[in-house]
Amino acid sequence: MALTILVDDWQMQCCGDAFAPGGVVSRTLLEADPEDYADVVGSERADEIDFCEERHGQGEGRALTSAEVVSIVEVHCRYGVPRVPRTR
């Protein structure tokens, strides 16, 4: 069974271990809600996300899931200040 797992960059920067295709990893996973990621990665890609990794807070006390890394897809986004239409 193949799963798509979102790993936020801040989780990796904080306490993540490097991984690569072919490696086996153990992660604490939470079921992903596509609505949580649609604004960042687009609704089509968000619908593909099965789980997200959680190393803090909500992940405490949950069992680790071990899986082989098949592939890695990086997603980048840029945040900005929304434009507000001018009123006359």
Biopython code that builds the backbone (N, CA, C, O; Angstrom):
import numpy as np
from Bio.PDB.StructureBuilder import StructureBuilder

atoms = [
    (1, "MET", "N", (0.836, -1.152, 0.000)),
    (1, "MET", "CA", (0.000, 0.000, 0.000)),
    (1, "MET", "C", (0.898, 1.238, 0.000)),
    (1, "MET", "O", (1.814, 1.344, 0.816)),
    (2, "ALA", "N", (0.641, 2.153, -0.898)),
    (2, "ALA", "CA", (1.415, 3.402, -0.970)),
    (2, "ALA", "C", (0.638, 4.510, -0.256)),
    (2, "ALA", "O", (-0.580, 4.620, -0.397)),
    (3, "LEU", "N", (1.354, 5.319, 0.502)),
    (3, "LEU", "CA", (0.769, 6.454, 1.222)),
    (3, "LEU", "C", (1.510, 7.720, 0.835)),
    (3, "LEU", "O", (2.703, 7.685, 0.532)),
    (4, "THR", "N", (0.805, 8.829, 0.847)),
    (4, "THR", "CA", (1.443, 10.129, 0.680)),
    (4, "THR", "C", (1.436, 10.805, 2.041)),
    (4, "THR", "O", (0.384, 11.011, 2.646)),
    (5, "ILE", "N", (2.635, 11.146, 2.512)),
    (5, "ILE", "CA", (2.792, 11.719, 3.847)),
    (5, "ILE", "C", (3.430, 13.091, 3.722)),
    (5, "ILE", "O", (4.488, 13.237, 3.110)),
    (6, "LEU", "N", (2.791, 14.087, 4.299)),
    (6, "LEU", "CA", (3.320, 15.443, 4.293)),
    (6, "LEU", "C", (4.242, 15.622, 5.487)),
    (6, "LEU", "O", (3.865, 15.328, 6.621)),
    (7, "VAL", "N", (5.448, 16.103, 5.230)),
    (7, "VAL", "CA", (6.408, 16.407, 6.289)),
    (7, "VAL", "C", (6.715, 17.893, 6.177)),
    (7, "VAL", "O", (7.381, 18.323, 5.236)),
    (8, "ASP", "N", (6.232, 18.676, 7.131)),
    (8, "ASP", "CA", (6.478, 20.122, 7.117)),
    (8, "ASP", "C", (7.952, 20.416, 7.337)),
    (8, "ASP", "O", (8.628, 19.714, 8.090)),
    (9, "ASP", "N", (8.444, 21.448, 6.682)),
    (9, "ASP", "CA", (9.861, 21.789, 6.799)),
    (9, "ASP", "C", (10.257, 22.123, 8.231)),
    (9, "ASP", "O", (11.361, 21.787, 8.659)),
    (10, "TRP", "N", (9.379, 22.773, 8.971)),
    (10, "TRP", "CA", (9.746, 23.147, 10.343)),
    (10, "TRP", "C", (9.923, 21.911, 11.217)),
    (10, "TRP", "O", (10.715, 21.935, 12.159)),
    (11, "GLN", "N", (9.194, 20.822, 10.922)),
    (11, "GLN", "CA", (9.370, 19.581, 11.682)),
    (11, "GLN", "C", (10.768, 19.010, 11.407)),
    (11, "GLN", "O", (11.434, 18.521, 12.319)),
    (12, "MET", "N", (11.201, 19.077, 10.156)),
    (12, "MET", "CA", (12.532, 18.586, 9.799)),
    (12, "MET", "C", (13.627, 19.474, 10.386)),
    (12, "MET", "O", (14.641, 18.973, 10.871)),
    (13, "GLN", "N", (13.421, 20.796, 10.341)),
    (13, "GLN", "CA", (14.428, 21.724, 10.856)),
    (13, "GLN", "C", (14.590, 21.577, 12.360)),
    (13, "GLN", "O", (15.692, 21.718, 12.889)),
    (14, "CYS", "N", (13.505, 21.296, 13.039)),
    (14, "CYS", "CA", (13.534, 21.190, 14.492)),
    (14, "CYS", "C", (14.251, 19.924, 14.950)),
    (14, "CYS", "O", (15.210, 19.983, 15.719)),
    (15, "CYS", "N", (13.775, 18.784, 14.469)),
    (15, "CYS", "CA", (14.323, 17.535, 15.001)),
    (15, "CYS", "C", (14.212, 16.378, 14.013)),
    (15, "CYS", "O", (14.118, 15.220, 14.418)),
    (16, "GLY", "N", (14.223, 16.686, 12.735)),
    (16, "GLY", "CA", (14.079, 15.644, 11.723)),
    (16, "GLY", "C", (15.391, 14.986, 11.360)),
    (16, "GLY", "O", (16.462, 15.581, 11.480)),
    (17, "ASP", "N", (15.286, 13.753, 10.916)),
    (17, "ASP", "CA", (16.435, 13.008, 10.419)),
    (17, "ASP", "C", (16.325, 12.940, 8.902)),
    (17, "ASP", "O", (15.235, 12.744, 8.363)),
    (18, "ALA", "N", (17.428, 13.098, 8.226)),
    (18, "ALA", "CA", (17.425, 13.040, 6.763)),
    (18, "ALA", "C", (16.948, 11.666, 6.306)),
    (18, "ALA", "O", (17.219, 10.654, 6.952)),
    (19, "PHE", "N", (16.234, 11.646, 5.185)),
    (19, "PHE", "CA", (15.776, 10.384, 4.613)),
    (19, "PHE", "C", (15.830, 10.494, 3.101)),
    (19, "PHE", "O", (15.868, 11.592, 2.546)),
    (20, "ALA", "N", (15.832, 9.344, 2.439)),
    (20, "ALA", "CA", (15.947, 9.300, 0.980)),
    (20, "ALA", "C", (15.193, 8.082, 0.466)),
    (20, "ALA", "O", (14.928, 7.148, 1.223)),
    (21, "PRO", "N", (14.844, 8.088, -0.825)),
    (21, "PRO", "CA", (14.181, 6.919, -1.406)),
    (21, "PRO", "C", (14.992, 5.651, -1.146)),
    (21, "PRO", "O", (16.219, 5.647, -1.251)),
    (22, "GLY", "N", (14.280, 4.577, -0.803)),
    (22, "GLY", "CA", (14.921, 3.309, -0.488)),
    (22, "GLY", "C", (15.162, 3.117, 0.995)),
    (22, "GLY", "O", (15.378, 1.994, 1.451)),
    (23, "GLY", "N", (15.127, 4.211, 1.757)),
    (23, "GLY", "CA", (15.325, 4.114, 3.198)),
    (23, "GLY", "C", (14.040, 3.755, 3.918)),
    (23, "GLY", "O", (12.946, 3.907, 3.375)),
    (24, "VAL", "N", (14.182, 3.281, 5.134)),
    (24, "VAL", "CA", (13.029, 2.976, 5.980)),
    (24, "VAL", "C", (12.995, 4.004, 7.096)),
    (24, "VAL", "O", (14.009, 4.273, 7.741)),
    (25, "VAL", "N", (11.811, 4.581, 7.317)),
    (25, "VAL", "CA", (11.644, 5.600, 8.345)),
    (25, "VAL", "C", (10.543, 5.181, 9.311)),
    (25, "VAL", "O", (9.662, 4.396, 8.961)),
    (26, "SER", "N", (10.601, 5.707, 10.521)),
    (26, "SER", "CA", (9.540, 5.526, 11.509)),
    (26, "SER", "C", (9.024, 6.903, 11.864)),
    (26, "SER", "O", (9.785, 7.770, 12.293)),
    (27, "ARG", "N", (7.731, 7.102, 11.684)),
    (27, "ARG", "CA", (7.131, 8.412, 11.888)),
    (27, "ARG", "C", (5.841, 8.291, 12.686)),
    (27, "ARG", "O", (5.150, 7.274, 12.632)),
    (28, "THR", "N", (5.532, 9.345, 13.425)),
    (28, "THR", "CA", (4.234, 9.473, 14.067)),
    (28, "THR", "C", (3.329, 10.172, 13.068)),
    (28, "THR", "O", (3.623, 11.287, 12.638)),
    (29, "LEU", "N", (2.231, 9.526, 12.696)),
    (29, "LEU", "CA", (1.366, 10.039, 11.637)),
    (29, "LEU", "C", (-0.010, 10.419, 12.168)),
    (29, "LEU", "O", (-0.571, 9.748, 13.034)),
    (30, "LEU", "N", (-0.534, 11.504, 11.632)),
    (30, "LEU", "CA", (-1.908, 11.920, 11.883)),
    (30, "LEU", "C", (-2.634, 11.934, 10.559)),
    (30, "LEU", "O", (-2.061, 12.313, 9.538)),
    (31, "GLU", "N", (-3.892, 11.525, 10.565)),
    (31, "GLU", "CA", (-4.690, 11.556, 9.345)),
    (31, "GLU", "C", (-4.812, 12.998, 8.876)),
    (31, "GLU", "O", (-5.098, 13.895, 9.669)),
    (32, "ALA", "N", (-4.594, 13.213, 7.593)),
    (32, "ALA", "CA", (-4.595, 14.572, 7.039)),
    (32, "ALA", "C", (-5.984, 14.966, 6.563)),
    (32, "ALA", "O", (-6.725, 14.146, 6.021)),
    (33, "ASP", "N", (-6.323, 16.221, 6.771)),
    (33, "ASP", "CA", (-7.559, 16.798, 6.233)),
    (33, "ASP", "C", (-7.149, 17.673, 5.056)),
    (33, "ASP", "O", (-6.454, 18.670, 5.252)),
    (34, "PRO", "N", (-7.561, 17.326, 3.835)),
    (34, "PRO", "CA", (-7.143, 18.094, 2.654)),
    (34, "PRO", "C", (-7.417, 19.593, 2.767)),
    (34, "PRO", "O", (-6.672, 20.400, 2.211)),
    (35, "GLU", "N", (-8.469, 19.970, 3.476)),
    (35, "GLU", "CA", (-8.786, 21.389, 3.627)),
    (35, "GLU", "C", (-7.679, 22.151, 4.352)),
    (35, "GLU", "O", (-7.512, 23.352, 4.140)),
    (36, "ASP", "N", (-6.925, 21.460, 5.204)),
    (36, "ASP", "CA", (-5.845, 22.108, 5.942)),
    (36, "ASP", "C", (-4.680, 22.505, 5.040)),
    (36, "ASP", "O", (-3.890, 23.378, 5.400)),
    (37, "TYR", "N", (-4.563, 21.867, 3.862)),
    (37, "TYR", "CA", (-3.409, 22.084, 3.001)),
    (37, "TYR", "C", (-3.747, 22.670, 1.636)),
    (37, "TYR", "O", (-2.842, 23.013, 0.875)),
    (38, "ALA", "N", (-5.020, 22.791, 1.314)),
    (38, "ALA", "CA", (-5.434, 23.250, -0.016)),
    (38, "ALA", "C", (-4.894, 24.640, -0.352)),
    (38, "ALA", "O", (-4.495, 24.883, -1.491)),
    (39, "ASP", "N", (-4.873, 25.551, 0.615)),
    (39, "ASP", "CA", (-4.371, 26.907, 0.348)),
    (39, "ASP", "C", (-2.876, 26.933, 0.089)),
    (39, "ASP", "O", (-2.373, 27.840, -0.573)),
    (40, "VAL", "N", (-2.166, 25.943, 0.607)),
    (40, "VAL", "CA", (-0.703, 25.920, 0.491)),
    (40, "VAL", "C", (-0.245, 25.157, -0.751)),
    (40, "VAL", "O", (0.623, 25.631, -1.484)),
    (41, "VAL", "N", (-0.821, 23.984, -0.987)),
    (41, "VAL", "CA", (-0.343, 23.125, -2.081)),
    (41, "VAL", "C", (-1.346, 22.987, -3.223)),
    (41, "VAL", "O", (-1.058, 22.325, -4.220)),
    (42, "GLY", "N", (-2.502, 23.595, -3.092)),
    (42, "GLY", "CA", (-3.549, 23.459, -4.106)),
    (42, "GLY", "C", (-4.460, 22.293, -3.758)),
    (42, "GLY", "O", (-4.023, 21.317, -3.148)),
    (43, "SER", "N", (-5.712, 22.394, -4.141)),
    (43, "SER", "CA", (-6.683, 21.380, -3.727)),
    (43, "SER", "C", (-6.407, 20.006, -4.334)),
    (43, "SER", "O", (-6.640, 18.987, -3.684)),
    (44, "GLU", "N", (-5.911, 19.967, -5.576)),
    (44, "GLU", "CA", (-5.632, 18.669, -6.204)),
    (44, "GLU", "C", (-4.543, 17.914, -5.451)),
    (44, "GLU", "O", (-4.704, 16.732, -5.147)),
    (45, "ARG", "N", (-3.444, 18.585, -5.152)),
    (45, "ARG", "CA", (-2.346, 17.932, -4.417)),
    (45, "ARG", "C", (-2.775, 17.637, -2.982)),
    (45, "ARG", "O", (-2.406, 16.598, -2.436)),
    (46, "ALA", "N", (-3.544, 18.526, -2.364)),
    (46, "ALA", "CA", (-3.991, 18.308, -0.984)),
    (46, "ALA", "C", (-4.841, 17.047, -0.878)),
    (46, "ALA", "O", (-4.769, 16.337, 0.124)),
    (47, "ASP", "N", (-5.643, 16.761, -1.900)),
    (47, "ASP", "CA", (-6.475, 15.552, -1.895)),
    (47, "ASP", "C", (-5.634, 14.282, -1.917)),
    (47, "ASP", "O", (-6.122, 13.216, -1.543)),
    (48, "GLU", "N", (-4.380, 14.376, -2.348)),
    (48, "GLU", "CA", (-3.492, 13.211, -2.426)),
    (48, "GLU", "C", (-2.812, 12.890, -1.095)),
    (48, "GLU", "O", (-2.262, 11.800, -0.934)),
    (49, "ILE", "N", (-2.842, 13.814, -0.147)),
    (49, "ILE", "CA", (-2.136, 13.638, 1.130)),
    (49, "ILE", "C", (-2.965, 12.755, 2.055)),
    (49, "ILE", "O", (-4.102, 13.090, 2.388)),
    (50, "ASP", "N", (-2.389, 11.619, 2.468)),
    (50, "ASP", "CA", (-3.075, 10.692, 3.362)),
    (50, "ASP", "C", (-2.827, 11.023, 4.832)),
    (50, "ASP", "O", (-3.745, 11.004, 5.651)),
    (51, "PHE", "N", (-1.574, 11.325, 5.146)),
    (51, "PHE", "CA", (-1.189, 11.581, 6.533)),
    (51, "PHE", "C", (-0.194, 12.737, 6.585)),
    (51, "PHE", "O", (0.423, 13.091, 5.580)),
    (52, "CYS", "N", (-0.052, 13.318, 7.776)),
    (52, "CYS", "CA", (1.020, 14.289, 8.001)),
    (52, "CYS", "C", (1.832, 13.792, 9.197)),
    (52, "CYS", "O", (1.317, 13.123, 10.092)),
    (53, "GLU", "N", (3.104, 14.137, 9.178)),
    (53, "GLU", "CA", (3.984, 13.740, 10.276)),
    (53, "GLU", "C", (3.786, 14.716, 11.419)),
    (53, "GLU", "O", (3.628, 15.918, 11.203)),
    (54, "GLU", "N", (3.794, 14.194, 12.631)),
    (54, "GLU", "CA", (3.631, 15.054, 13.808)),
    (54, "GLU", "C", (4.636, 14.629, 14.864)),
    (54, "GLU", "O", (4.540, 13.534, 15.418)),
    (55, "ARG", "N", (5.599, 15.495, 15.140)),
    (55, "ARG", "CA", (6.623, 15.194, 16.143)),
    (55, "ARG", "C", (6.367, 15.916, 17.464)),
    (55, "ARG", "O", (7.073, 15.686, 18.445)),
    (56, "HIS", "N", (5.370, 16.777, 17.489)),
    (56, "HIS", "CA", (5.116, 17.593, 18.675)),
    (56, "HIS", "C", (3.617, 17.598, 18.984)),
    (56, "HIS", "O", (2.798, 17.338, 18.102)),
    (57, "GLY", "N", (3.269, 17.888, 20.207)),
    (57, "GLY", "CA", (1.872, 18.094, 20.568)),
    (57, "GLY", "C", (0.977, 16.907, 20.301)),
    (57, "GLY", "O", (0.971, 15.949, 21.074)),
    (58, "GLN", "N", (0.220, 16.955, 19.218)),
    (58, "GLN", "CA", (-0.791, 15.937, 18.925)),
    (58, "GLN", "C", (-0.201, 14.544, 18.720)),
    (58, "GLN", "O", (-0.917, 13.551, 18.849)),
    (59, "GLY", "N", (1.071, 14.454, 18.409)),
    (59, "GLY", "CA", (1.685, 13.163, 18.149)),
    (59, "GLY", "C", (2.128, 12.410, 19.390)),
    (59, "GLY", "O", (2.476, 11.232, 19.310)),
    (60, "GLU", "N", (2.119, 13.076, 20.535)),
    (60, "GLU", "CA", (2.596, 12.438, 21.763)),
    (60, "GLU", "C", (1.731, 11.237, 22.126)),
    (60, "GLU", "O", (0.502, 11.313, 22.104)),
    (61, "GLY", "N", (2.381, 10.139, 22.457)),
    (61, "GLY", "CA", (1.678, 8.941, 22.878)),
    (61, "GLY", "C", (1.168, 8.070, 21.736)),
    (61, "GLY", "O", (0.608, 7.002, 21.987)),
    (62, "ARG", "N", (1.346, 8.495, 20.492)),
    (62, "ARG", "CA", (0.898, 7.697, 19.347)),
    (62, "ARG", "C", (2.024, 6.767, 18.913)),
    (62, "ARG", "O", (3.206, 7.078, 19.060)),
    (63, "ALA", "N", (1.628, 5.629, 18.378)),
    (63, "ALA", "CA", (2.601, 4.642, 17.910)),
    (63, "ALA", "C", (3.294, 5.121, 16.644)),
    (63, "ALA", "O", (2.705, 5.843, 15.840)),
    (64, "LEU", "N", (4.542, 4.718, 16.471)),
    (64, "LEU", "CA", (5.281, 5.030, 15.258)),
    (64, "LEU", "C", (4.847, 4.104, 14.132)),
    (64, "LEU", "O", (4.522, 2.940, 14.364)),
    (65, "THR", "N", (4.842, 4.626, 12.919)),
    (65, "THR", "CA", (4.557, 3.848, 11.721)),
    (65, "THR", "C", (5.852, 3.746, 10.931)),
    (65, "THR", "O", (6.469, 4.767, 10.628)),
    (66, "SER", "N", (6.275, 2.530, 10.591)),
    (66, "SER", "CA", (7.483, 2.328, 9.787)),
    (66, "SER", "C", (7.087, 2.095, 8.341)),
    (66, "SER", "O", (6.130, 1.377, 8.054)),
    (67, "ALA", "N", (7.840, 2.717, 7.424)),
    (67, "ALA", "CA", (7.546, 2.585, 6.000)),
    (67, "ALA", "C", (8.809, 2.811, 5.188)),
    (67, "ALA", "O", (9.736, 3.490, 5.629)),
    (68, "GLU", "N", (8.832, 2.234, 3.996)),
    (68, "GLU", "CA", (9.927, 2.480, 3.060)),
    (68, "GLU", "C", (9.607, 3.726, 2.253)),
    (68, "GLU", "O", (8.480, 3.894, 1.786)),
    (69, "VAL", "N", (10.579, 4.588, 2.089)),
    (69, "VAL", "CA", (10.415, 5.795, 1.280)),
    (69, "VAL", "C", (10.544, 5.389, -0.192)),
    (69, "VAL", "O", (11.583, 4.886, -0.622)),
    (70, "VAL", "N", (9.480, 5.617, -0.949)),
    (70, "VAL", "CA", (9.475, 5.263, -2.365)),
    (70, "VAL", "C", (9.927, 6.448, -3.207)),
    (70, "VAL", "O", (10.731, 6.295, -4.127)),
    (71, "SER", "N", (9.412, 7.618, -2.893)),
    (71, "SER", "CA", (9.801, 8.832, -3.621)),
    (71, "SER", "C", (9.565, 10.041, -2.737)),
    (71, "SER", "O", (8.853, 9.976, -1.735)),
    (72, "ILE", "N", (10.184, 11.149, -3.135)),
    (72, "ILE", "CA", (10.038, 12.415, -2.406)),
    (72, "ILE", "C", (9.663, 13.487, -3.413)),
    (72, "ILE", "O", (10.290, 13.613, -4.465)),
    (73, "VAL", "N", (8.634, 14.258, -3.084)),
    (73, "VAL", "CA", (8.218, 15.392, -3.912)),
    (73, "VAL", "C", (8.250, 16.627, -3.016)),
    (73, "VAL", "O", (7.582, 16.676, -1.983)),
    (74, "GLU", "N", (9.033, 17.618, -3.421)),
    (74, "GLU", "CA", (9.092, 18.863, -2.665)),
    (74, "GLU", "C", (8.026, 19.818, -3.158)),
    (74, "GLU", "O", (7.800, 19.960, -4.359)),
    (75, "VAL", "N", (7.380, 20.465, -2.215)),
    (75, "VAL", "CA", (6.387, 21.475, -2.552)),
    (75, "VAL", "C", (6.823, 22.771, -1.903)),
    (75, "VAL", "O", (7.110, 22.813, -0.707)),
    (76, "HIS", "N", (6.872, 23.824, -2.691)),
    (76, "HIS", "CA", (7.262, 25.140, -2.176)),
    (76, "HIS", "C", (6.084, 26.091, -2.307)),
    (76, "HIS", "O", (5.299, 25.999, -3.251)),
    (77, "CYS", "N", (5.968, 26.987, -1.367)),
    (77, "CYS", "CA", (4.945, 28.020, -1.464)),
    (77, "CYS", "C", (5.526, 29.322, -0.922)),
    (77, "CYS", "O", (6.516, 29.328, -0.191)),
    (78, "ARG", "N", (4.898, 30.393, -1.292)),
    (78, "ARG", "CA", (5.321, 31.714, -0.831)),
    (78, "ARG", "C", (4.111, 32.381, -0.188)),
    (78, "ARG", "O", (3.017, 32.385, -0.753)),
    (79, "TYR", "N", (4.316, 32.933, 0.977)),
    (79, "TYR", "CA", (3.240, 33.640, 1.653)),
    (79, "TYR", "C", (3.398, 35.129, 1.391)),
    (79, "TYR", "O", (4.516, 35.627, 1.260)),
    (80, "GLY", "N", (2.306, 35.818, 1.318)),
    (80, "GLY", "CA", (2.349, 37.255, 1.103)),
    (80, "GLY", "C", (1.158, 37.918, 1.751)),
    (80, "GLY", "O", (0.230, 37.260, 2.222)),
    (81, "VAL", "N", (1.205, 39.220, 1.766)),
    (81, "VAL", "CA", (0.102, 40.004, 2.313)),
    (81, "VAL", "C", (-0.985, 40.076, 1.243)),
    (81, "VAL", "O", (-0.710, 40.459, 0.106)),
    (82, "PRO", "N", (-2.224, 39.707, 1.601)),
    (82, "PRO", "CA", (-3.287, 39.767, 0.584)),
    (82, "PRO", "C", (-3.535, 41.200, 0.127)),
    (82, "PRO", "O", (-3.452, 42.145, 0.911)),
    (83, "ARG", "N", (-3.834, 41.333, -1.131)),
    (83, "ARG", "CA", (-4.140, 42.655, -1.675)),
    (83, "ARG", "C", (-5.572, 43.023, -1.333)),
    (83, "ARG", "O", (-6.493, 42.225, -1.512)),
    (84, "VAL", "N", (-5.744, 44.210, -0.850)),
    (84, "VAL", "CA", (-7.070, 44.707, -0.500)),
    (84, "VAL", "C", (-7.472, 45.710, -1.566)),
    (84, "VAL", "O", (-6.736, 46.658, -1.840)),
    (85, "PRO", "N", (-8.653, 45.502, -2.176)),
    (85, "PRO", "CA", (-9.077, 46.456, -3.220)),
    (85, "PRO", "C", (-9.250, 47.848, -2.625)),
    (85, "PRO", "O", (-9.742, 48.009, -1.508)),
    (86, "ARG", "N", (-8.842, 48.830, -3.383)),
    (86, "ARG", "CA", (-8.999, 50.221, -2.942)),
    (86, "ARG", "C", (-10.451, 50.648, -3.104)),
    (86, "ARG", "O", (-11.115, 50.286, -4.075)),
    (87, "THR", "N", (-10.918, 51.399, -2.165)),
    (87, "THR", "CA", (-12.259, 51.954, -2.264)),
    (87, "THR", "C", (-12.127, 53.426, -2.586)),
    (87, "THR", "O", (-11.204, 54.100, -2.130)),
    (88, "ARG", "N", (-13.048, 53.905, -3.365)),
    (88, "ARG", "CA", (-12.978, 55.333, -3.754)),
    (88, "ARG", "C", (-14.000, 56.139, -3.046)),
    (88, "ARG", "O", (-14.083, 57.350, -3.251)),
]
sb = StructureBuilder()
sb.init_structure("model")
sb.init_model(0)
sb.init_chain("A")
sb.init_seg("    ")
for serial, (resi, resn, name, xyz) in enumerate(atoms, 1):
    if name == "N":
        sb.init_residue(resn, " ", resi, " ")
    sb.init_atom(name, np.array(xyz, "f"), 0.0, 1.0, " ", f" {name:<3s}", serial, name[0])
structure = sb.get_structure()
